[in-house]
C-alpha cells in the first residue's frame, strides 16, 4: 500500500469515528469519539549550523567550529525552511464502563507526519493508549508522554518545547496514578520506541562512534522506572520525580582480535523538580533536572568508559551527570508576550574515565545557555507567533572524569514564525 493511500485511509477512519459517535451512543454500545488536531506551519531561520532533528524543526544547540583547510568555519553558515509536518490528527475515545459501572474506560490515538524524510512526510504514531479509572486510581497502558515531561512544560513556539533543558519523550509504558485531594502519586514502567538511549554504534567495539538504538534497553530486560508526586490546586502545580534507567551497552566485544561474550550494564538515577503558577493572564513555570545518562528524553548526556577487562574487552561504565534548568514567563491572552531562559551544565562522571559515549558531551559540550522572546496572537482555533532565540554553547576538550576544559563559545541566532489552525 502506498504512503498516500495509507494516509487517506487513516484520516477517513478517524473522521468516520467522530462523525458516527452519536449513532454509536444511540445504538447503546457506550462509545463516543472526539476528533481533534491542528494544521501547523513553521518558518525558521538559523545563523549557523546546529544539532537538530526533523530537518531543523526540532532545535537543540549550535554546533562547534569545524574548520576547512583554509581556516573557514564550515558550520558558520545560515539555514532555514518552511515545514508543515507537525500538523497532527487524533481522536479521544470514551468507552463503555466495566465491572458494573465501577471502572471508566477511555483511550486515545494520535498521529503526525514527521516520521522521516525530507522529500515527503511519513505518518508517525504520537500517542496510543487506553486508560482505566476507578475510585481515585487510574491505570494507563500504551504510548504517551514521559513522566518527566509531565504537566509542567514551557509554553513556547519552538517545537522542542524547551529541550534539551526540558525532558521531551513519548514512550510505551504502564502507568499507575493515585489521587488524594490535591496530591497525586504516579508510578510508571517505561520502554523505548522513538526516543532512545545512546550507546556504541555497532554494539560491539568500544569506539567513540555512537548511535541511538532500542537494543540497549531491549537487551537489558529491565524497564525504565519512574515515580513522582505532585501537588495541584487551581493556580499551582508543584512536584518532584525520580527515574531509574538500566541499559546494556554491549553483549559481545571485539578485543585484541578475539570475540567474547560480555555482561555489561549501566544503571543510573535521575531526578527532577517542577513548579508552575497560572492565574488570569500570568504564567510562571520552571523545572530543574539532574540527568544521569538520560539521553532517551532528548537531552544532553551519556556515560563514560571507566575500565576495560584486558582478557575479554568487557567495559565498565559510569553515568555522566548533566544539570539543566529552565524558566518560562508569559503574560496575556489574546496578545501574549513570553520569555524563556535555560541553562545546562556537564558535571562529569565523578571518577577517572577512558572515553565518553554520549550526545553533546562526546563532542566536548561543557555548558549551554538559551534566551528566547516571543509574541503570539491568539483567537479561538488560531495562533500566530514569532520567536527570537539566542543560544550560546561552550565547547572544549573532554578531560579527566568526563569534564570539559579549555572552552570556547559559539552562538546561534534563531527566528521562528508559526501559524496554527486548531480544531
N, C-alpha and C positions, 0 to 999 in steps of 0.2 A: 504494500500500500504506500502511495506517495505521501510526502510530507503534507502537501496541500489538502489531499483528501482526508488524511487523519485529522488535521486541524478543523476542517469543516464538520466532520462527524462529532468531535468533542464539543465544539461550540453549539451544534444543533442539539446534542444530548442535554447539555446543561440548560439551554434555553427551554427545551421541551419540559424539563423537570419543573422549572419555575412557572411556565405557562399552565401546566396541568396540576399545580398544587391544590387549588380549590376543588378541582374534580376529585383528587385523591382523598381529601378530607371528607367530601360528601359521600364517598364510597365506604367510609368507615375504616380505612386501613391505618389511620393515625399519622400519616406522613404529611409534612409541609416543607416547602423549599423556598429559599430566598436567594435570588441571583444577585451578585454584586461584582464590582470590578472597577477598572479605570483604563482610560486611554491616555498615555503619558508620552510626552516628547521632551527630550533633554538635549540642549545645545551647550557644548562646553569648549573651553579653550585653556590650554596649559602653556606656560612659558618655557618648560623644559620636559624631558622625558621622565616618566615616573614608574614606580612599581604599582601595578594596577591589574585588574581583571575586567572581563566583559568589554574588551576593546576600549578601555579607558573610562567607562561609566562608573565602575567601582574603583574609586581612587584610594591609594594608600599613602605614599610619600614619595618625594623626589629621589631619583637615582643618583648615585655618586658620580664623580667625574670619571670619564673614560676617554683617554687621550689617543689621538691618532699619531702617526709618525712625524707630524709637523707641529705637534703641540696643541691641536684643536680638540676641544671637549666634544665628543660625539653625542653626548646627551644634552648638550646646550642647544636644543632645537625645539621650537614650538610645535604643538599639535592640537587638534580639535576635530569635532564631528557632531552630527545630529543623529540620535537614535530614538527608536520607539519600542525597543524590545522589552522594556519594563512595563509595558501595558500588561494587564492581568485580568483573569476571569475566575470567579469562584462561585460556589454555592454552599450556603449553610443549610443543614438538614436537621429537622426535628422529627424524631421517630416515635413510634408507639412505646408506651411505658412497659416495664417488666415487673414481675413479682406483684401482680395485682395493684399496679399503680404506684408501688413504692420506689421504683427506680426509673428516673427520667433518662431518655436516650437522645443523643444528638450526634452530629458529625459535620465534617467539612471536607471539601475537595477544592483545591485552588491551584491554578497553573499560571505561568507567564511564558515569555518567549525568548529567554536568554540562555537556552540550553547549549549554545555554541555556534561558532561560525560567524564570519563577517559578511559572507555573501548572501546568507538568508538566516532567518530566525527559526530556532527549533523550540518545540514545546518542552517545558521543564515543570516537573511537579514541585510546587512550593509547599503545600500542606495537604495532608490526607490523614484523617484520624476519626475515631469515634470516641464518645465520652459518655460515661455512666455516672449519674448523680443521685445520691440518696442521703437523707438527713443532712449532715454537714460535710459529707465526703464526696469526692469526685475521683474517678479512675479514667485516665485518658490513655489510649493506645494508638500509636501512629506517628506521623511526622509532623512536627510543629516547632516553634521557637525553642532554642536552648534556654534553660532556666537563668543563665547569666545575662541573657538579653532582657528577659523579664518585662515588667510593666514600667520600667524607667529607662527610656532611651531618648537621645536627642531628637528634637523636632526641627529638622533641617532639610534643605533641598537635596544635598548630596546623597546619592543612593547608598553610600557606605554607612549611613546612619551613625557616623562617628568612629567607625573602625579606622585604625587599629586600637584606638583608645577604648571604644565600646565593643564588647564581645558581640559578634554577629554570626549566627549559625541557626539553621533549622536541621533537626536530626531525628531519626527514628527513635522512639522512646516509649517507655511505660512510666506513667506519672501518677502518683497518688497525692491528693491535696485534701487537707482538713482545715476547715474554717471555724473559728470560735469567736463570735462577736467581731472585734476589729482585727484579730490576729489570724494569720494564715500560715500553715506549715505545709511544705512541699518536699517530697522525696521522689527522685527520678533516676531511672536506669536508662542510659543512652548508648546508642551505637552511632556509626558514621556512614554517611551516604554521599552528599555533595560537598560537605565541608570536612576536610580530612587532616589527620596528623601528618607531620613531616618526618622523613627518615632517609636512610641511604637509598639512592636512586635505583640500584639493581637488587637491593635486599640481600646482597652477599658480601661485597667488598666494603671496607671501612673508609672509602674515599670521601672527599668533601662534596662530591656530587650528590645533590639531594632532590627529593621529589615528594609529593603528597600521594598517599595511597590508602585504600581500605585495608590492605593486608596487615598493617601494623596493629590495628585493634582486632581484626578478624583472627589473626594468629594468636592473639592474647587470650581469647575465650573469656575475657572479663570485661563487662560493660563499664562505661564511664558512670560514676555515681555522683549525684549532686543533691544537696539538701539546702533548704533555705527557710527563713521565717520572715514574714512581713507584717507590719502594722499599717492598716489602711483606714482613713477617715474621709470625710467629704473633701478635704483640701490637701491632706498629707498622705504620702506613701514613704515608708522608711523600712529598711530591711538589710539583712546580711545573707550571704550564701557561701557554701564551700563545695569544692569539686575534687574528686579523686579520679585520675586517669592513669591506666596501666596498659602500656603497649609493648609489643615485641618487635624491636627493630629488625632482627635477622633470625633466621632459623638455620642458616648454614653460612660458612665463611670460607673464602679462598685466601690461604695464608701460606707463604713460603712454598708455593707451587702445589699445595695439597688442599683438598676439600674436606671440611669437617662439619659435622652436625653440631650446632651450638645451642645453648639455652640462655637467651638474653631477655632481659625485661627492664623497663624503667617505669617506676611508679612515682607520680607527682601529685602534690596537693596545691590547689589554687583557691583563692578567696576573693570575695568582693563585698562592698558595702554601697548602698544607694539611698538617695533622698530626693523627694520631689514635692514641690508645693505648687498648687494650681488653684487660683481663685480669681474670679472675674476675668480681667484681661491679662493677669500676670501668670507667667510660668517661670519657675526657677527649679532646675534639676541638676543633679550631679551624681557621679559614680566613680569609685576608685577600685582598681583591680590589681591584685598581686598574682600574676600568672606564672606558673611553673610548667614549661613545656605545654602551653595552652594554644598551640597553633591551629587546632581544629575549629577555633572560633574567630577566624580571620584576623588573628593577632600576630604580633612580632614575638619571636621566641624560638624555643627548641631545646636541645640538650647537648651536653659535651661528652666526649670520649675521655674517660679518666684513666683507663688502663687496658692492656691487651695481653691475653694469655699467650705466651711465647710458643706453646705447643699447638693449640687448635686455632688461634686467632680470635677466640671469643673476647668480646669487648665489654667493658664496664662503663656505666654512664652516670651522669648527674644532671638534673634539670637546671636550665638557666632561668634565673628569676628576672621577670620584667614587670616594672611598676607602671601603671597607666591610670591617668585621672582626667576627667573632663567636667566642664561646667557649661550649662546651656541656660540662657536668659532670654525671654521673649515677652513682648507686651503688645496687646491689641487683639482685635478680632478680624474686622474687615481688612484693615491695613495693619500689617503686623511686622515690625522690625524685630530682629533677633540676633544674638551673639552666641558664638560657640568658641570655647577655649579648650585645648587639650595638651597634655604633656606626658611623655613616655620616656622611661629610663631603663637601660640594660644594667642590671645589678650583678651579673655574672653568675658563676656556678658555685662559688664558695669554697672551691678546692682546686688544686692544680689540674690542668686539662691538657690533653694531647691535640685535640681538634674539636671543632664545633659544628654541629648539624642543626640547621635552623633557617627560618625565613627572616631576613633582615640582619640578624646578629651574625649569621655566617658570612655576610658581605661587609661586616665591620660597622654596623649601625650602633651608635652609642646612645643617642637620645633624639627625641623628636618633639617639635612644638608646632602647634597649629592654632591659628586665629581666623575666624570667619565672621562676616557680617552679611546679613541678608534682609530682603524686604519682600514680603508676599502680599498679594491682593486676593482676598478670599470671599467668595459668594457661594450660595448653595450650588453644589455639584461642580464648582470650578475653583482652581487655584492657579495663579500666575505668580512667578517669582524670579528674582535674580539674586545670586550669591557670589560674593568675592571671598576667596580663601588665600591666606598667606601661610605656606608650610615650609618650615626650616628643619633640615636633617643634618646631624653631625656624624660624620664617618671617620674611622681611624683604623688602627691596627689591632687585631684581636690578640690579646696577650694572655698572661697567666690568669687562671681562674675564669677565663672567658670574658674578662672585662676589656674595654676598648680604650686605647690611649692615643696620644698624638692626633687629636681630632681636628677636622676642618668642616666647615658648613657649606651646604648647598641649599638653594632656595627656589621654590616654585610659586608662581602666581597663577591661580586658577579662577576662572569665571564660569558660572553655570547659570543658564536661563531655562526655566522649566514651565511647561503648561500641562495641566492635568484636568481631564474631564472625568468626574467620578459618578458612579451610578450604583 
